[in-house]
Amino acid sequence: MGATSHQAGAAGRALTADRPTSVRNVVLVGHSGAGKTTLVEALALTAGAVNRAGRVEDGSTVSDHDEIEHRRHRSVQLSLVPVEWGGIKINILDTPGYADFVGELRAGLRAADAALFVVSAADGIDGATRMVWDECEAVGMPRAIVVTHLEAARSDYAQMTGVCGEIFGAEDPDAVVPLYLPLHGPAGPDGHAPVTGLLGLLSRRVYDYGSGERVERDPDPAELALIADARSRLIEGIIAESEDESLMDRYLGGEDIDLKTLVDDLERAVARGTFHPVLMAAPAAEGARQGLGTVELLELVTGGFPTPAERAPLAVTAPDGSARPPVTCDPEGPLVAEVVKTSSDPYVGRVSLVRVFSGTLLPEATVHVSGHGLADRGHEDHDVDERTGALSSPFGKHQRPLGRCIAGDLACVAKLTRAETGDTLSAKDRPLLMEPWSMPDPLLPLAVEAHGKADEDKLSQALARLVAEDPTLRLEQNPHTRQLVLWCLGEAHQDLVLERLRTRYGVQVDPVPHKVSLRETFGAEATGRGRHVKQSGGHGQFAICEIRVEPLPAGSGVEFVDKVVGGSVPRQFIPSVEKGVRAQAARGVAAGYPLVDVRITLLDGKAHSVDSSDAAFQTAGALALREAAAEATMHLLEPVAELDVLVPDEYVGPVMSDLAGRRGRVVGSDQAGPGRTRVRAEIPEIEIGRYAVELRSVSHGTGGFRRSYARHEPMPPQLAEKIREQAEKGT
C-alpha cells in the first residue's frame, strides 16, 4: 500500500469488465455531511474520470446529479460511479447519510462486496454509523475507514483514529489502525496546520500532495521518527492476522519483515473482513489533479478489497420456494441478477440498476422476473417474462452503452416495466429467486388528497411508480378512515415523496391530518324506539320498531337478534330492520365512528298493511338505534398498538419516560444483544403518529421500533369528549 502507483482509466467511455476478478464493488457509508459525495468526486478525478473542475465531459457532476439533490444540497438516493484504476473496474456506490434514506443505503450494501466508512475528523461518528458497522460485522463484510474534513480547524487526525479504534475496534482494537500519518504544512493565521501529505507506515515513504500532484520521496529523519510507534502497532496488527504463525516470532526476534509479505498479509486480512485500516482523504485543490490520499485509497480498494468471485455461493430457490443449488460468481453460470434500485427517466422510462451475481446479462434478451415479499407495501407478487432493453453504465446524468454485464458487475437496464427494486432476474427457462434483503418498515404516516381534478386523474399512476421505485414507501387505502396514506421513514422522506410527485409526475397533493380508526360502543344496556310515519297524500310510510342494545366483549362485532312475537313486525320486514340498524352502526351513532361490540335485539314494532315497506323499516331501525345511543353512556374506542422498541442501553430510561408521557404501558424489557435493550409497550395509536421522528430524537438516531395492532379499548372520557366536540363542529 503506497509502494506502487497505477495508471488511471480513460474518461468518456463505458467501463466494461471481462472477468469477475477485474471488478471491485464498494459502498460508501457515513452520516450526512461526512463528505461521501465529495470523496467520490475526488476519487473520480484521480482516476481520470472527470476533469480538474470535477465535471464529466458535458459539464455535469459525477454524483448527486438529481435536481432534488441540487436543491437540497444533500444526497437522497443511491448513485453508481464506475471508475478504473490499474486495469480494475471499481463500482463506487455513493449512499445518502440521512436516516430517512436508509433504504438506499441497504440497497448499496446489497450490491457491494466491501464498504468504506467515511467519518469526519470535525464531527466524529454518530450512532447510526455505529449500527451499520455492527450490521456489516455480523455478515463479515470487509471494511475500511476514511477520515475526511482534515482541513477543518478543529480536526484532529490522531484523536479521530483513536475514536475509530474505540468504536469500530471494540472487539479487537488492534484490527483498526491507520496505514498513514498526516504530514502537515505551515500553520495558518488561525494556528491550524493543513495536511499536505502522507507518511506511509509500511513503506516508510512520504507522499507529498502539496504541489497539487502526488510526489513520492524519502522521509527526513524528523519525519521518520514520527512513525516508529505507529508502524510497530500496525505491523503487529497485521502479523496477528497472518496465516503464517511463525511471523510473529520472527518479528519479535528482531527480524525486519519483508514489505511485500506485510502488504500481502494486510490485503488478505482486509479481504477477509478481519482487519480494518484507517486512511485519510481530502478533495483536490482548485486546478490540482489529485486529492490528498485518493491514490492510496484506490490502491487499497483494488489490492485489499475482495473480488466478486470471492463472495460465498449465493442461496437461491425456485419462485415457488423449492430448493435449488447455490450459484457462484461465474459468467458462464445460470443467470441470477437483482434489481437494487429503480428510477424513472423522463426520456427512456423506467431504469433498473442491476447487480449480476451469476451468469451474463445481455441487452434485448428475455429474462424471468420474480418478486415476492412486499405485497404489504403495495408491491404485487409476480413471476413474468420480460424483455430487457439496452444495457448501460451510468455516469453523471448520462448512460454509456454496454454490450453485456458479467457476473460480479453492475449495469443499468432499460424498459423493464414490471421489475421493481428487490426483484430477481433469471433465465426464462430456469427461473430462480433470491431472498429479498431486509428493509426498514415505514412508520410515519402521511395522509394526502389530490389538489384538484386533474391531479386526481394522474395520482394513482404516479403513486404506483413511486412505490415501484422505493420499497421503503408503503401505500395504504384505509377503508375505515377513507384516507389515502403514504407511510414513510421520516419527514425528509415525506418531503421527497411530495416533491417527486410534483416535479417528476406533475401531481399536486395536499397533506391532511392523519386519522386513526376509532370505534364506538355502548357502555350499558339501552332501549330505543324508532318511529317512521309519514302521510303526505298518496302512498305513505309507516314503520315502528323497538330494540334493546347490550354491550358485548371486545371483538364481538355487531349481533342482531329477532325476538318479535305475535307478528307485530311482519317477517318480510325483519331483514329490513337489521339492514337499517347495521347501516346506522357502520355510520356511527355518537361521533361518527363505526359501532362495534353490541347485540341489537328487535323486541316489538308495528306495521301498516298498505304503507309499510322495506325502506320504511330500514329507516325505523336506524332511528331506534340512534335513540338508544342518545339515552345511553357511549364509549369511544381507540386502537392500541403493541410497540417493540430497540435502543442502546443508555437510552432505555428516556424511552420509557417518553412512552409513559404518551399514555403507554411498558409490559417488559430484555437484553437484545451487547449494549442494546428491547422495550415492549402498549400505547394508543393516536399517540404515536410521529413516533418515528420522535424516537430518533430521544435516542440520537440509534433507536428503532416495530408496531402491530393489539385491540381497541375505551378512550379516557376527557379525550373522547374533545373528539366528539370536534366531530360536531365538522373538523
JOKAZI-V359004 format. One record per run of one state. SS is the DSSP state (~ for helix, > for strand, _ for the rest). FROM is the first residue (numbers start at 1). LEN is the number of residues. If there is no record, write none. Layout:
# JOKAZI-V359004
ss=SS from=FROM len=LEN
ss=SS from=FROM len=LEN
This chain:
# JOKAZI-V359004
ss=_ from=1 len=7
ss=> from=8 len=1
ss=_ from=9 len=11
ss=~ from=20 len=3
ss=> from=23 len=7
ss=_ from=30 len=6
ss=~ from=36 len=11
ss=_ from=47 len=8
ss=> from=55 len=1
ss=_ from=56 len=5
ss=> from=61 len=1
ss=_ from=62 len=5
ss=~ from=67 len=6
ss=_ from=73 len=6
ss=> from=79 len=7
ss=_ from=86 len=2
ss=> from=88 len=7
ss=_ from=95 len=4
ss=~ from=99 len=13
ss=_ from=112 len=2
ss=> from=114 len=7
ss=_ from=121 len=3
ss=> from=124 len=1
ss=_ from=125 len=2
ss=~ from=127 len=13
ss=_ from=140 len=2
ss=> from=142 len=7
ss=_ from=149 len=8
ss=~ from=157 len=12
ss=_ from=169 len=4
ss=~ from=173 len=3
ss=_ from=176 len=2
ss=> from=178 len=1
ss=_ from=179 len=1
ss=> from=180 len=8
ss=_ from=188 len=5
ss=> from=193 len=8
ss=_ from=201 len=4
ss=> from=205 len=4
ss=_ from=209 len=6
ss=> from=215 len=4
ss=_ from=219 len=2
ss=~ from=221 len=6
ss=_ from=227 len=1
ss=~ from=228 len=14
ss=_ from=242 len=5
ss=~ from=247 len=6
ss=_ from=253 len=6
ss=~ from=259 len=14
ss=_ from=273 len=5
ss=> from=278 len=3
ss=_ from=281 len=13
ss=~ from=294 len=11
ss=_ from=305 len=3
ss=~ from=308 len=3
ss=_ from=311 len=3
ss=> from=314 len=1
ss=_ from=315 len=1
ss=> from=316 len=2
ss=_ from=318 len=5
ss=> from=323 len=1
ss=_ from=324 len=3
ss=> from=327 len=1
ss=_ from=328 len=8
ss=> from=336 len=10
ss=_ from=346 len=3
ss=> from=349 len=10
ss=_ from=359 len=1
ss=> from=360 len=3
ss=_ from=363 len=3
ss=> from=366 len=6
ss=_ from=372 len=3
ss=~ from=375 len=3
ss=_ from=378 len=4
ss=> from=382 len=6
ss=_ from=388 len=3
ss=> from=391 len=5
ss=_ from=396 len=2
ss=> from=398 len=5
ss=_ from=403 len=1
ss=> from=404 len=3
ss=_ from=407 len=3
ss=> from=410 len=5
ss=_ from=415 len=9
ss=> from=424 len=4
ss=_ from=428 len=2
ss=> from=430 len=1
ss=_ from=431 len=2
ss=> from=433 len=2
ss=_ from=435 len=9
ss=> from=444 len=7
ss=_ from=451 len=2
ss=~ from=453 len=17
ss=_ from=470 len=4
ss=> from=474 len=5
ss=_ from=479 len=4
ss=> from=483 len=6
ss=_ from=489 len=2
ss=~ from=491 len=13
ss=_ from=504 len=5
ss=> from=509 len=4
ss=_ from=513 len=6
ss=> from=519 len=4
ss=_ from=523 len=3
ss=> from=526 len=9
ss=_ from=535 len=6
ss=> from=541 len=11
ss=_ from=552 len=6
ss=> from=558 len=5
ss=_ from=563 len=8
ss=~ from=571 len=17
ss=_ from=588 len=7
ss=> from=595 len=1
ss=_ from=596 len=2
ss=> from=598 len=9
ss=_ from=607 len=7
ss=~ from=614 len=18
ss=_ from=632 len=2
ss=> from=634 len=15
ss=~ from=649 len=12
ss=_ from=661 len=4
ss=> from=665 len=7
ss=_ from=672 len=4
ss=> from=676 len=9
ss=~ from=685 len=3
ss=_ from=688 len=3
ss=~ from=691 len=8
ss=_ from=699 len=5
ss=> from=704 len=11
ss=_ from=715 len=2
ss=~ from=717 len=13
ss=_ from=730 len=2
